[in-house]
Amino acid sequence: MYLALGVEYNGLGYNGFQIQPDKPSVQGELEKAISSVAAAPVHIVCAGRTDAGVHATGQVISFASPNDRPMSAWIRGVNARLPEDIVITWGREVSSGFSARFSAFARRYRYIIANTPCRPAIGRGLISHCYRARLNETAMHEAAQCLLGENDFSAFRGAGCQSHSPMRNVSEISVTRKGDFVTLDITANAFLLHMVRNIAGSLLEIGLGNQPVSWMREIFEGRDRRLAGPTAPPDGLYLVDVSYPDLYGIPARASPGPLFWD
């Protein structure tokens, strides 16, 4: 039996998605709960391995179970065994050729920034914070457009990234404001380690007026991580959607979230 499940989680209590020895991980909790329902050890594959403290509303996992179960068991049964900050949102039986990682052709992230003088108490860890000045979201959006297309993203590649190539294809990117909140929304075929947070850190320098709009293209084309802005904190970063070919029947998200945002 081959399955795909949708997963939502609050990443604050975890050292990232990927399982690690002696450290809490989203993968570790999921595999423990799913294996209990399957009555056999189960290894899962995810669409995107999020960093420590990063959240997800649209994560997708896939796995093979040696034992059949009704879909209600894979959703309600697994949820009953998960901690409260991880939840299964949907389930589908899929073909053996489906992989949550390799069958996906796009991932979408949102980075939400509270642009307020005082840090937000409600939503702590769920929203990033910039208090130094009012961000110029128009300049940030303009600067971000140079990232569109298939390019070398070495300038925004985190140290320790294990990807064989720095080439990624960004199909959409925008920076918008809603009241006191500024949101970076970015879709690409895949992402390098810390890529979204490193892009956000550089765009913040432009939004604060510390760098001109043209600086983004300069550092991007320079392909030197040391010349770009600092890595933005994980607070406020969400994996909100993963896209697959229609033939797999993976449900499209009507609202990417997070819940309090749309």
DOVEX-297598 format. One line per 10 residues: number of its first residue (from 0); for each residue x, y, z of N, C-alpha, C, O. Coordinates in nm, 3 decimals. Layout:
BEGIN
NUM = X,Y,Z,X,Y,Z,X,Y,Z,X,Y,Z; ...
This chain:
BEGIN
0 = 0.085,-0.119,0.000,0.000,0.000,0.000,0.089,0.124,0.000,0.174,0.139,0.088; 0.070,0.213,-0.099,0.151,0.335,-0.109,0.062,0.456,-0.080,-0.049,0.467,-0.133; 0.110,0.546,0.004,0.027,0.656,0.049,0.099,0.789,0.043,0.222,0.797,0.053; 0.020,0.895,0.028,0.066,1.033,0.042,-0.021,1.100,0.146,-0.143,1.083,0.145; 0.040,1.175,0.235,-0.032,1.247,0.339,0.008,1.394,0.338,0.124,1.428,0.314; -0.088,1.481,0.365,-0.059,1.623,0.384,-0.031,1.648,0.531,-0.098,1.592,0.618; 0.069,1.731,0.560,0.110,1.754,0.698,0.121,1.905,0.726,0.174,1.981,0.646; 0.069,1.943,0.841,0.086,2.079,0.892,0.158,2.071,1.026,0.128,1.983,1.107; 0.252,2.161,1.049,0.321,2.158,1.178,0.376,2.294,1.218,0.410,2.379,1.135; 0.384,2.310,1.349,0.452,2.423,1.411,0.594,2.376,1.441,0.614,2.285,1.521
10 = 0.693,2.438,1.377,0.829,2.389,1.387,0.909,2.434,1.508,1.027,2.401,1.519; 0.847,2.510,1.599,0.923,2.568,1.710,0.989,2.464,1.799,1.099,2.486,1.849; 0.924,2.351,1.819,0.978,2.253,1.911,1.069,2.149,1.848,1.104,2.050,1.911; 1.108,2.172,1.721,1.182,2.068,1.649,1.310,2.122,1.586,1.320,2.239,1.550; 1.407,2.033,1.575,1.534,2.069,1.515,1.530,2.047,1.364,1.623,1.994,1.304; 1.418,2.090,1.303,1.398,2.072,1.161,1.313,1.950,1.131,1.275,1.876,1.221; 1.284,1.930,1.001,1.203,1.814,0.963,1.283,1.686,0.973,1.233,1.587,1.027; 1.405,1.685,0.922,1.483,1.562,0.906,1.519,1.500,1.040,1.558,1.570,1.134; 1.507,1.368,1.047,1.539,1.296,1.169,1.687,1.308,1.201,1.772,1.298,1.113; 1.717,1.330,1.331,1.855,1.345,1.378,1.870,1.273,1.511,1.776,1.270,1.591
20 = 1.988,1.215,1.536,2.008,1.143,1.662,1.994,1.235,1.782,2.055,1.342,1.787; 1.914,1.194,1.879,1.900,1.262,2.008,1.846,1.404,1.998,1.863,1.484,2.090; 1.779,1.437,1.886,1.719,1.570,1.872,1.577,1.554,1.820,1.552,1.469,1.734; 1.482,1.634,1.871,1.344,1.620,1.824,1.330,1.664,1.679,1.384,1.767,1.640; 1.257,1.588,1.600,1.236,1.620,1.459,1.093,1.587,1.420,1.029,1.500,1.479; 1.044,1.658,1.319,0.910,1.630,1.268,0.905,1.489,1.207,0.810,1.415,1.229; 1.007,1.454,1.132,1.012,1.321,1.071,1.008,1.212,1.177,0.938,1.111,1.160; 1.081,1.230,1.285,1.084,1.130,1.391,0.946,1.105,1.451,0.907,0.991,1.474; 0.873,1.214,1.476,0.738,1.200,1.532,0.643,1.135,1.433,0.561,1.050,1.471; 0.653,1.174,1.306,0.565,1.116,1.205,0.593,0.967,1.186,0.499,0.887,1.181
30 = 0.718,0.930,1.176,0.750,0.789,1.154,0.708,0.702,1.273,0.664,0.589,1.255; 0.721,0.756,1.393,0.677,0.681,1.511,0.525,0.658,1.508,0.479,0.547,1.535; 0.448,0.763,1.476,0.302,0.752,1.474,0.254,0.664,1.360,0.165,0.581,1.378; 0.311,0.683,1.241,0.269,0.605,1.125,0.306,0.458,1.142,0.228,0.369,1.108; 0.423,0.431,1.194,0.466,0.293,1.217,0.373,0.222,1.315,0.349,0.102,1.304; 0.322,0.298,1.413,0.230,0.240,1.510,0.100,0.197,1.442,0.049,0.088,1.469; 0.047,0.281,1.352,-0.075,0.247,1.280,-0.049,0.133,1.182,-0.133,0.044,1.166; 0.067,0.135,1.115,0.101,0.032,1.016,0.139,-0.101,1.081,0.142,-0.204,1.015; 0.170,-0.097,1.212,0.217,-0.216,1.284,0.344,-0.272,1.220,0.365,-0.393,1.217; 0.427,-0.181,1.170,0.554,-0.218,1.107,0.638,-0.091,1.093,0.583,0.019,1.084
40 = 0.771,-0.104,1.090,0.855,0.015,1.070,0.828,0.080,0.935,0.822,0.011,0.833; 0.811,0.212,0.934,0.783,0.286,0.811,0.881,0.402,0.798,0.906,0.474,0.895; 0.937,0.418,0.678,1.024,0.532,0.649,0.950,0.625,0.554,0.896,0.581,0.452; 0.948,0.754,0.586,0.876,0.850,0.504,0.971,0.937,0.422,1.087,0.957,0.458; 0.920,0.987,0.310,0.989,1.083,0.224,0.907,1.210,0.225,0.784,1.204,0.215; 0.972,1.326,0.237,0.898,1.452,0.240,0.928,1.536,0.116,1.027,1.515,0.047; 0.838,1.632,0.090,0.856,1.720,-0.025,0.968,1.820,-0.004,1.037,1.857,-0.100; 0.987,1.864,0.119,1.091,1.963,0.147,1.135,1.954,0.291,1.052,1.958,0.382; 1.267,1.943,0.316,1.319,1.931,0.452,1.337,2.070,0.512,1.436,2.138,0.486; 1.241,2.112,0.593,1.245,2.245,0.651,1.347,2.254,0.764,1.379,2.155,0.830
50 = 1.399,2.377,0.786,1.499,2.402,0.889,1.437,2.400,1.028,1.315,2.395,1.044; 1.523,2.403,1.128,1.479,2.415,1.267,1.397,2.543,1.283,1.438,2.650,1.239; 1.281,2.531,1.348,1.197,2.647,1.374,1.109,2.690,1.259,1.031,2.784,1.274; 1.120,2.624,1.144,1.038,2.658,1.027,0.910,2.575,1.030,0.911,2.460,1.073; 0.801,2.635,0.985,0.669,2.573,0.993,0.623,2.524,0.855,0.687,2.550,0.754; 0.510,2.453,0.854,0.452,2.409,0.727,0.301,2.402,0.738,0.246,2.357,0.839; 0.235,2.448,0.634,0.091,2.426,0.619,0.063,2.330,0.504,-0.046,2.273,0.495; 0.162,2.312,0.416,0.141,2.231,0.296,0.246,2.126,0.271,0.271,2.090,0.156; 0.310,2.076,0.376,0.409,1.968,0.358,0.339,1.842,0.308,0.223,1.816,0.341; 0.410,1.764,0.227,0.359,1.637,0.175,0.460,1.528,0.204,0.580,1.547,0.185
60 = 0.412,1.413,0.251,0.500,1.298,0.275,0.445,1.178,0.199,0.326,1.171,0.169; 0.532,1.084,0.169,0.489,0.958,0.106,0.562,0.843,0.171,0.671,0.859,0.225; 0.500,0.724,0.165,0.560,0.605,0.224,0.487,0.481,0.175,0.378,0.489,0.120; 0.550,0.368,0.196,0.489,0.238,0.167,0.459,0.168,0.298,0.542,0.166,0.389; 0.339,0.111,0.307,0.301,0.034,0.425,0.283,-0.112,0.387,0.216,-0.141,0.287; 0.340,-0.205,0.463,0.321,-0.347,0.431,0.181,-0.396,0.465,0.140,-0.504,0.422; 0.106,-0.317,0.543,-0.028,-0.357,0.585,-0.131,-0.253,0.541,-0.109,-0.132,0.554; -0.244,-0.300,0.488,-0.351,-0.211,0.446,-0.427,-0.159,0.568,-0.447,-0.229,0.667; -0.468,-0.034,0.557,-0.552,0.027,0.659,-0.652,0.118,0.588,-0.623,0.167,0.479; -0.770,0.141,0.646,-0.862,0.240,0.587,-0.802,0.379,0.599,-0.721,0.405,0.687
70 = -0.843,0.470,0.510,-0.787,0.605,0.511,-0.811,0.675,0.644,-0.730,0.758,0.686; -0.921,0.643,0.709,-0.948,0.705,0.840,-0.838,0.674,0.941,-0.808,0.757,1.027; -0.778,0.556,0.930,-0.669,0.520,1.022,-0.545,0.602,0.992,-0.472,0.641,1.084; -0.520,0.628,0.861,-0.400,0.704,0.825,-0.416,0.852,0.861,-0.316,0.924,0.874; -0.538,0.897,0.877,-0.558,1.038,0.915,-0.587,1.048,1.065,-0.506,1.101,1.141; -0.704,0.998,1.108,-0.740,1.013,1.249,-0.653,0.927,1.340,-0.616,0.969,1.450; -0.621,0.807,1.293,-0.539,0.719,1.376,-0.399,0.773,1.398,-0.347,0.770,1.510; -0.337,0.823,1.290,-0.203,0.883,1.305,-0.211,1.011,1.388,-0.125,1.033,1.474; -0.312,1.094,1.364,-0.324,1.218,1.443,-0.337,1.191,1.592,-0.287,1.267,1.674; -0.405,1.083,1.627,-0.421,1.049,1.769,-0.288,1.014,1.835,-0.276,1.020,1.957
80 = -0.189,0.978,1.753,-0.057,0.939,1.806,0.048,1.049,1.791,0.162,1.032,1.835; 0.011,1.160,1.729,0.105,1.270,1.708,0.094,1.374,1.819,-0.012,1.388,1.881; 0.203,1.448,1.845,0.192,1.562,1.937,0.102,1.670,1.877,0.076,1.670,1.756; 0.055,1.762,1.960,-0.045,1.859,1.917,0.005,1.957,1.812,-0.075,2.020,1.743; 0.138,1.970,1.798,0.191,2.067,1.701,0.221,2.006,1.564,0.283,2.071,1.480; 0.176,1.882,1.541,0.185,1.817,1.409,0.051,1.754,1.380,-0.007,1.689,1.467; -0.001,1.771,1.257,-0.130,1.713,1.224,-0.134,1.669,1.077,-0.079,1.737,0.989; -0.198,1.557,1.051,-0.225,1.510,0.915,-0.352,1.579,0.868,-0.454,1.576,0.937; -0.348,1.642,0.750,-0.464,1.718,0.700,-0.542,1.647,0.591,-0.660,1.676,0.571; -0.479,1.555,0.519,-0.546,1.477,0.415,-0.464,1.352,0.385,-0.347,1.342,0.424
90 = -0.525,1.258,0.315,-0.455,1.136,0.277,-0.503,1.085,0.142,-0.620,1.102,0.108; -0.414,1.024,0.066,-0.447,0.965,-0.063,-0.365,0.838,-0.083,-0.247,0.833,-0.048; -0.427,0.736,-0.139,-0.351,0.620,-0.184,-0.294,0.655,-0.321,-0.364,0.710,-0.405; -0.166,0.624,-0.342,-0.098,0.663,-0.466,-0.030,0.541,-0.528,-0.023,0.434,-0.467; 0.019,0.560,-0.650,0.091,0.452,-0.718,0.230,0.437,-0.659,0.280,0.527,-0.592; 0.292,0.323,-0.684,0.425,0.297,-0.630,0.530,0.391,-0.689,0.638,0.405,-0.632; 0.499,0.456,-0.800,0.594,0.548,-0.862,0.592,0.687,-0.803,0.674,0.771,-0.841; 0.500,0.714,-0.711,0.491,0.848,-0.654,0.594,0.869,-0.544,0.615,0.781,-0.460; 0.659,0.985,-0.545,0.751,1.027,-0.439,0.718,1.170,-0.402,0.713,1.257,-0.488; 0.695,1.195,-0.272,0.665,1.330,-0.227,0.774,1.427,-0.268,0.746,1.545,-0.294
100 = 0.896,1.380,-0.275,1.009,1.466,-0.312,1.029,1.475,-0.463,1.028,1.583,-0.520; 1.047,1.359,-0.527,1.090,1.359,-0.666,0.976,1.380,-0.766,1.002,1.416,-0.881; 0.851,1.358,-0.726,0.739,1.381,-0.817,0.693,1.526,-0.818,0.618,1.566,-0.906; 0.738,1.605,-0.721,0.697,1.745,-0.711,0.769,1.829,-0.816,0.887,1.807,-0.843; 0.698,1.927,-0.873,0.765,2.017,-0.967,0.774,2.161,-0.915,0.835,2.245,-0.980; 0.715,2.190,-0.800,0.727,2.325,-0.743,0.698,2.321,-0.594,0.616,2.243,-0.547; 0.768,2.407,-0.521,0.742,2.430,-0.378,0.722,2.580,-0.357,0.785,2.662,-0.423; 0.635,2.613,-0.264,0.605,2.754,-0.236,0.625,2.783,-0.088,0.576,2.710,-0.002; 0.698,2.890,-0.060,0.723,2.934,0.077,0.669,3.076,0.098,0.666,3.157,0.006; 0.628,3.102,0.221,0.592,3.237,0.263,0.674,3.276,0.385,0.693,3.196,0.477
110 = 0.722,3.401,0.383,0.796,3.453,0.498,0.725,3.580,0.544,0.719,3.678,0.470; 0.671,3.577,0.665,0.586,3.685,0.715,0.662,3.765,0.821,0.715,3.709,0.917; 0.666,3.896,0.801,0.742,3.987,0.888,0.648,4.089,0.951,0.576,4.159,0.879; 0.648,4.098,1.083,0.576,4.205,1.152,0.668,4.327,1.154,0.775,4.325,1.214; 0.625,4.433,1.087,0.705,4.554,1.076,0.651,4.657,1.176,0.589,4.756,1.138; 0.677,4.630,1.304,0.621,4.709,1.414,0.731,4.748,1.512,0.832,4.679,1.523; 0.711,4.859,1.585,0.814,4.902,1.682,0.839,4.801,1.792,0.953,4.785,1.837; 0.735,4.731,1.836,0.750,4.633,1.943,0.726,4.492,1.889,0.643,4.473,1.800; 0.797,4.396,1.942,0.782,4.258,1.898,0.641,4.209,1.931,0.585,4.246,2.034; 0.583,4.125,1.844,0.450,4.072,1.872,0.454,3.965,1.980,0.536,3.873,1.973
120 = 0.369,3.976,2.078,0.361,3.874,2.183,0.275,3.757,2.136,0.309,3.641,2.158; 0.162,3.789,2.071,0.077,3.686,2.014,0.136,3.646,1.879,0.164,3.731,1.795; 0.156,3.518,1.859,0.222,3.472,1.737,0.372,3.463,1.752,0.444,3.457,1.652; 0.421,3.464,1.877,0.566,3.453,1.900,0.620,3.327,1.833,0.570,3.217,1.854; 0.724,3.346,1.752,0.784,3.234,1.681,0.714,3.199,1.552,0.768,3.123,1.471; 0.594,3.255,1.531,0.519,3.228,1.408,0.531,3.341,1.307,0.491,3.326,1.192; 0.586,3.453,1.351,0.603,3.570,1.266,0.741,3.628,1.294,0.781,3.639,1.409; 0.813,3.667,1.188,0.940,3.735,1.207,0.912,3.880,1.246,0.798,3.924,1.242; 1.017,3.954,1.283,0.996,4.090,1.333,1.106,4.182,1.286,1.224,4.150,1.297; 1.067,4.298,1.233,1.162,4.403,1.195,1.112,4.534,1.254,1.007,4.583,1.214
130 = 1.187,4.591,1.347,1.146,4.711,1.419,1.228,4.835,1.382,1.194,4.946,1.422; 1.335,4.817,1.307,1.433,4.926,1.290,1.379,5.043,1.210,1.418,5.157,1.234; 1.289,5.017,1.114,1.231,5.124,1.032,1.115,5.065,0.955,1.098,4.943,0.951; 1.034,5.151,0.894,0.927,5.101,0.808,0.990,5.048,0.680,1.062,5.120,0.611; 0.962,4.922,0.649,1.020,4.859,0.530,0.956,4.915,0.404,0.836,4.942,0.398; 1.040,4.932,0.303,0.993,4.975,0.171,0.966,4.848,0.090,1.055,4.797,0.021; 0.844,4.798,0.099,0.810,4.672,0.032,0.814,4.685,-0.120,0.837,4.586,-0.190; 0.791,4.806,-0.171,0.796,4.827,-0.316,0.938,4.806,-0.368,0.958,4.743,-0.471; 1.036,4.859,-0.296,1.176,4.840,-0.334,1.217,4.694,-0.320,1.290,4.641,-0.404; 1.169,4.628,-0.216,1.200,4.487,-0.196,1.144,4.403,-0.310,1.211,4.313,-0.361
140 = 1.021,4.431,-0.349,0.958,4.357,-0.458,1.034,4.378,-0.590,1.061,4.282,-0.663; 1.069,4.502,-0.617,1.142,4.533,-0.740,1.277,4.460,-0.742,1.316,4.404,-0.844; 1.346,4.463,-0.630,1.477,4.399,-0.622,1.468,4.247,-0.641,1.557,4.185,-0.699; 1.360,4.189,-0.594,1.345,4.044,-0.599,1.324,3.991,-0.739,1.347,3.872,-0.764; 1.279,4.075,-0.831,1.243,4.026,-0.964,1.363,3.975,-1.044,1.346,3.899,-1.139; 1.484,4.015,-1.006,1.602,3.966,-1.077,1.628,3.817,-1.050,1.710,3.755,-1.117; 1.557,3.760,-0.951,1.577,3.619,-0.916,1.493,3.524,-1.001,1.510,3.403,-0.993; 1.401,3.579,-1.080,1.313,3.494,-1.160,1.391,3.416,-1.267,1.489,3.465,-1.322; 1.345,3.295,-1.294,1.408,3.212,-1.395,1.504,3.111,-1.337,1.521,3.103,-1.215; 1.567,3.034,-1.422,1.664,2.934,-1.379,1.801,2.999,-1.369,1.854,3.050,-1.467
150 = 1.858,2.996,-1.249,1.983,3.066,-1.223,2.067,2.992,-1.119,2.021,2.898,-1.054; 2.190,3.038,-1.105,2.282,2.990,-1.003,2.255,3.070,-0.875,2.274,3.191,-0.874; 2.211,3.003,-0.768,2.175,3.070,-0.643,2.283,3.055,-0.535,2.253,3.050,-0.416; 2.409,3.047,-0.578,2.519,3.033,-0.483,2.524,3.148,-0.382,2.566,3.128,-0.268; 2.481,3.267,-0.422,2.483,3.383,-0.333,2.390,3.365,-0.213,2.406,3.433,-0.112; 2.294,3.273,-0.225,2.197,3.252,-0.118,2.197,3.107,-0.068,2.098,3.059,-0.012; 2.307,3.040,-0.091,2.320,2.900,-0.052,2.385,2.890,0.086,2.494,2.942,0.107; 2.317,2.822,0.178,2.369,2.810,0.313,2.490,2.719,0.321,2.504,2.625,0.242; 2.577,2.747,0.416,2.694,2.662,0.439,2.646,2.523,0.480,2.554,2.510,0.561; 2.708,2.422,0.426,2.669,2.285,0.456,2.562,2.229,0.365,2.517,2.117,0.384
160 = 2.521,2.307,0.265,2.422,2.259,0.169,2.478,2.138,0.093,2.590,2.143,0.043; 2.400,2.032,0.086,2.447,1.908,0.024,2.398,1.890,-0.119,2.423,1.786,-0.180; 2.329,1.989,-0.173,2.280,1.978,-0.310,2.396,1.972,-0.408,2.497,2.040,-0.390; 2.382,1.891,-0.513,2.489,1.875,-0.612,2.503,1.999,-0.701,2.609,2.023,-0.758; 2.397,2.077,-0.713,2.399,2.193,-0.802,2.333,2.314,-0.736,2.234,2.298,-0.664; 2.386,2.435,-0.760,2.323,2.556,-0.706,2.215,2.611,-0.798,2.157,2.715,-0.769; 2.187,2.543,-0.909,2.087,2.591,-1.005,1.946,2.563,-0.954,1.914,2.451,-0.916; 1.863,2.667,-0.955,1.723,2.654,-0.918,1.641,2.745,-1.009,1.690,2.843,-1.062; 1.513,2.709,-1.025,1.425,2.784,-1.114,1.313,2.849,-1.032,1.222,2.780,-0.986; 1.320,2.980,-1.014,1.218,3.055,-0.942,1.112,3.101,-1.042,1.142,3.177,-1.133
170 = 0.989,3.055,-1.024,0.881,3.089,-1.118,0.799,3.209,-1.073,0.742,3.280,-1.156; 0.792,3.233,-0.942,0.718,3.348,-0.890,0.786,3.399,-0.764,0.835,3.322,-0.682; 0.789,3.532,-0.750,0.838,3.592,-0.626,0.775,3.729,-0.611,0.769,3.807,-0.706; 0.729,3.757,-0.490,0.666,3.887,-0.465,0.689,3.928,-0.321,0.710,3.845,-0.233; 0.686,4.060,-0.299,0.689,4.116,-0.164,0.571,4.212,-0.154,0.560,4.305,-0.233; 0.484,4.188,-0.058,0.364,4.269,-0.043,0.347,4.312,0.103,0.407,4.255,0.194; 0.265,4.414,0.122,0.235,4.461,0.258,0.085,4.453,0.282,0.004,4.481,0.194; 0.049,4.412,0.404,-0.088,4.416,0.452,-0.085,4.476,0.591,-0.056,4.407,0.689; -0.115,4.604,0.600,-0.105,4.672,0.729,0.038,4.677,0.778,0.126,4.728,0.709; 0.061,4.623,0.896,0.196,4.623,0.956,0.277,4.500,0.917,0.386,4.478,0.971
180 = 0.225,4.418,0.824,0.291,4.293,0.792,0.340,4.292,0.648,0.266,4.328,0.556; 0.465,4.250,0.630,0.526,4.238,0.498,0.551,4.090,0.472,0.604,4.019,0.557; 0.513,4.043,0.351,0.524,3.901,0.319,0.606,3.880,0.192,0.580,3.941,0.088; 0.706,3.793,0.203,0.781,3.743,0.088,0.717,3.611,0.047,0.707,3.520,0.129; 0.675,3.601,-0.078,0.612,3.480,-0.131,0.696,3.433,-0.249,0.716,3.507,-0.344; 0.745,3.310,-0.242,0.836,3.262,-0.346,0.806,3.117,-0.382,0.787,3.033,-0.295; 0.803,3.090,-0.513,0.780,2.956,-0.565,0.896,2.918,-0.656,0.938,2.997,-0.741; 0.948,2.797,-0.639,1.059,2.747,-0.722,1.046,2.597,-0.737,0.969,2.532,-0.665; 1.122,2.541,-0.830,1.118,2.396,-0.846,1.175,2.325,-0.723,1.131,2.216,-0.688; 1.273,2.388,-0.658,1.332,2.334,-0.536,1.413,2.446,-0.471,1.433,2.552,-0.531
190 = 1.459,2.423,-0.348,1.532,2.526,-0.275,1.660,2.470,-0.216,1.667,2.353,-0.177; 1.762,2.555,-0.210,1.886,2.520,-0.144,1.873,2.542,0.006,1.778,2.606,0.052; 1.967,2.491,0.083,1.969,2.511,0.228,1.969,2.661,0.260,2.055,2.735,0.212; 1.873,2.705,0.342,1.861,2.844,0.389,1.835,2.944,0.277,1.846,3.064,0.298; 1.800,2.896,0.157,1.787,2.986,0.042,1.683,3.095,0.065,1.710,3.212,0.038; 1.565,3.060,0.114,1.460,3.161,0.134,1.502,3.259,0.242,1.483,3.380,0.227; 1.557,3.210,0.351,1.598,3.298,0.461,1.713,3.390,0.419,1.721,3.504,0.464; 1.801,3.341,0.334,1.911,3.426,0.287,1.862,3.532,0.189,1.910,3.645,0.190; 1.766,3.496,0.103,1.704,3.595,0.015,1.632,3.700,0.099,1.644,3.820,0.073; 1.556,3.655,0.200,1.484,3.748,0.287,1.579,3.843,0.358,1.550,3.962,0.370
200 = 1.692,3.791,0.405,1.789,3.876,0.474,1.844,3.985,0.386,1.864,4.098,0.432; 1.869,3.954,0.259,1.919,4.055,0.166,1.810,4.155,0.129,1.836,4.275,0.120; 1.688,4.108,0.109,1.578,4.199,0.076,1.548,4.293,0.193,1.508,4.407,0.171; 1.568,4.247,0.315,1.548,4.335,0.430,1.647,4.451,0.430,1.611,4.562,0.468; 1.769,4.425,0.387,1.869,4.533,0.378,1.823,4.641,0.280,1.845,4.760,0.302; 1.759,4.598,0.173,1.706,4.693,0.073,1.582,4.763,0.128,1.565,4.883,0.111; 1.495,4.686,0.194,1.374,4.744,0.251,1.402,4.847,0.357,1.325,4.941,0.375; 1.512,4.831,0.428,1.551,4.926,0.534,1.625,5.047,0.478,1.651,5.143,0.551; 1.658,5.043,0.349,1.730,5.154,0.287,1.881,5.147,0.303,1.951,5.242,0.272; 1.931,5.033,0.353,2.075,5.018,0.371,2.146,4.990,0.238,2.266,5.014,0.225
210 = 2.071,4.939,0.140,2.127,4.907,0.009,2.027,4.948,-0.098,1.907,4.949,-0.073; 2.076,4.983,-0.219,1.984,5.017,-0.329,1.923,4.892,-0.392,1.971,4.781,-0.369; 1.820,4.911,-0.470,1.755,4.800,-0.539,1.855,4.724,-0.626,1.849,4.602,-0.635; 1.946,4.795,-0.690,2.043,4.733,-0.781,2.139,4.637,-0.709,2.199,4.551,-0.773; 2.153,4.652,-0.578,2.246,4.568,-0.500,2.206,4.421,-0.508,2.293,4.334,-0.507; 2.076,4.391,-0.517,2.031,4.252,-0.520,2.087,4.180,-0.643,2.135,4.067,-0.632; 2.082,4.245,-0.757,2.137,4.183,-0.878,2.289,4.168,-0.868,2.344,4.068,-0.913; 2.354,4.265,-0.809,2.500,4.260,-0.796,2.544,4.139,-0.714,2.633,4.064,-0.756; 2.482,4.119,-0.599,2.523,4.005,-0.514,2.478,3.873,-0.576,2.547,3.771,-0.564; 2.364,3.874,-0.642,2.313,3.753,-0.707,2.408,3.706,-0.816,2.445,3.589,-0.822
220 = 2.448,3.799,-0.900,2.538,3.764,-1.010,2.680,3.739,-0.962,2.758,3.674,-1.031; 2.715,3.792,-0.843,2.848,3.769,-0.786,2.866,3.628,-0.732,2.979,3.580,-0.722; 2.755,3.562,-0.696,2.755,3.422,-0.652,2.844,3.396,-0.530,2.899,3.287,-0.515; 2.856,3.496,-0.446,2.940,3.485,-0.327,2.852,3.510,-0.204,2.808,3.623,-0.180; 2.827,3.406,-0.127,2.739,3.417,-0.011,2.788,3.523,0.088,2.707,3.585,0.156; 2.918,3.543,0.096,2.974,3.637,0.193,2.937,3.782,0.164,2.944,3.866,0.254; 2.897,3.812,0.041,2.864,3.949,0.004,2.716,3.981,0.023,2.677,4.098,0.015; 2.633,3.880,0.046,2.490,3.900,0.060,2.454,3.937,0.204,2.541,3.943,0.291; 2.327,3.961,0.228,2.280,3.999,0.361,2.282,3.882,0.457,2.306,3.768,0.417; 2.256,3.909,0.585,2.254,3.802,0.686,2.136,3.708,0.666,2.038,3.743,0.601
230 = 2.146,3.590,0.722,2.036,3.494,0.717,1.923,3.541,0.808,1.945,3.564,0.927; 1.804,3.555,0.753,1.689,3.596,0.834,1.652,3.482,0.929,1.677,3.366,0.897; 1.592,3.513,1.045,1.554,3.408,1.140,1.446,3.317,1.083,1.375,3.357,0.991; 1.432,3.195,1.137,1.330,3.103,1.085,1.188,3.142,1.121,1.093,3.100,1.055; 1.171,3.223,1.226,1.037,3.266,1.267,0.963,3.326,1.148,1.018,3.413,1.079; 0.843,3.282,1.123,0.763,3.341,1.015,0.779,3.275,0.881,0.717,3.318,0.784; 0.861,3.169,0.870,0.879,3.100,0.742,0.793,2.974,0.738,0.794,2.893,0.830; 0.717,2.960,0.629,0.624,2.849,0.613,0.640,2.785,0.474,0.648,2.855,0.374; 0.644,2.652,0.471,0.624,2.578,0.346,0.473,2.568,0.329,0.407,2.496,0.404; 0.418,2.638,0.229,0.272,2.649,0.220,0.209,2.566,0.109,0.088,2.543,0.111
240 = 0.288,2.520,0.013,0.227,2.444,-0.095,0.334,2.366,-0.172,0.448,2.410,-0.184; 0.294,2.251,-0.222,0.379,2.169,-0.309,0.293,2.126,-0.427,0.180,2.082,-0.409; 0.347,2.139,-0.548,0.270,2.110,-0.670,0.317,1.980,-0.735,0.437,1.951,-0.742; 0.219,1.902,-0.783,0.245,1.774,-0.847,0.166,1.764,-0.977,0.065,1.833,-0.993; 0.210,1.681,-1.071,0.129,1.654,-1.191,-0.010,1.601,-1.152,-0.024,1.529,-1.053; -0.110,1.637,-1.231,-0.249,1.598,-1.201,-0.269,1.448,-1.191,-0.358,1.402,-1.120; -0.187,1.372,-1.262,-0.208,1.227,-1.267,-0.200,1.160,-1.131,-0.252,1.050,-1.113; -0.134,1.226,-1.032,-0.121,1.166,-0.900,-0.241,1.194,-0.810,-0.256,1.129,-0.707; -0.325,1.288,-0.847,-0.444,1.318,-0.768,-0.417,1.384,-0.634,-0.499,1.374,-0.543; -0.305,1.452,-0.622,-0.274,1.522,-0.497,-0.359,1.649,-0.490,-0.358,1.728,-0.584
250 = -0.432,1.670,-0.382,-0.524,1.785,-0.376,-0.450,1.919,-0.378,-0.348,1.937,-0.311; -0.503,2.011,-0.457,-0.447,2.146,-0.461,-0.497,2.225,-0.340,-0.610,2.205,-0.296; -0.414,2.312,-0.288,-0.453,2.391,-0.172,-0.533,2.513,-0.216,-0.486,2.592,-0.298; -0.653,2.528,-0.161,-0.735,2.645,-0.192,-0.679,2.769,-0.124,-0.688,2.879,-0.178; -0.622,2.751,-0.005,-0.565,2.862,0.072,-0.432,2.817,0.129,-0.428,2.726,0.211; -0.322,2.880,0.087,-0.190,2.833,0.131,-0.162,2.854,0.279,-0.082,2.781,0.338; -0.228,2.952,0.340,-0.205,2.975,0.483,-0.080,3.057,0.510,-0.020,3.111,0.418; -0.041,3.066,0.638,-0.099,2.996,0.753,-0.242,3.041,0.783,-0.291,3.141,0.730; -0.307,2.965,0.869,-0.451,2.981,0.896,-0.488,3.125,0.929,-0.590,3.175,0.882; -0.406,3.191,1.011,-0.440,3.326,1.056,-0.414,3.432,0.950,-0.447,3.549,0.970
260 = -0.354,3.392,0.837,-0.308,3.491,0.741,-0.403,3.516,0.625,-0.427,3.631,0.590; -0.459,3.412,0.566,-0.548,3.429,0.450,-0.688,3.472,0.492,-0.775,3.490,0.407
